[in-house]
């Protein structure tokens, strides 16, 4: 994840939120920013567009965090 976030110059949180958004039009992340940094992450996430290979890479990373699969 760090490699992707570094290549875009954004935080891992922004990458994660953008990835969630890329999962389909029926998936909507609803984050709650607690401070200005979190708000910046949300704005960064809204502007990210991933290549298909990057989405697959994030999918593999995310599989390690899902419970009950």
ZINOR-V565340 format. One record per backbone hydrogen bond with DSSP energy under -0.5 kcal/mol. CO is the residue of the C=O (numbers start at 1). NH is the residue of the N-H. Records with the same first field share a line. If there is no record, write none. Layout:
# ZINOR-V565340
CO = NH, NH
This chain:
# ZINOR-V565340
1 = 5
2 = 6
3 = 7
4 = 8
5 = 9, 10
11 = 15
12 = 16
13 = 17
14 = 18
15 = 19
16 = 20
17 = 21
18 = 22
20 = 23
21 = 24
24 = 27
26 = 28
35 = 39
36 = 40
37 = 41
38 = 42
39 = 43
40 = 44
41 = 45
42 = 46
43 = 47
44 = 47
45 = 48
51 = 55
52 = 56
53 = 57
54 = 58
55 = 59
56 = 60
57 = 61
58 = 62
59 = 63
60 = 64
61 = 64
62 = 65, 66
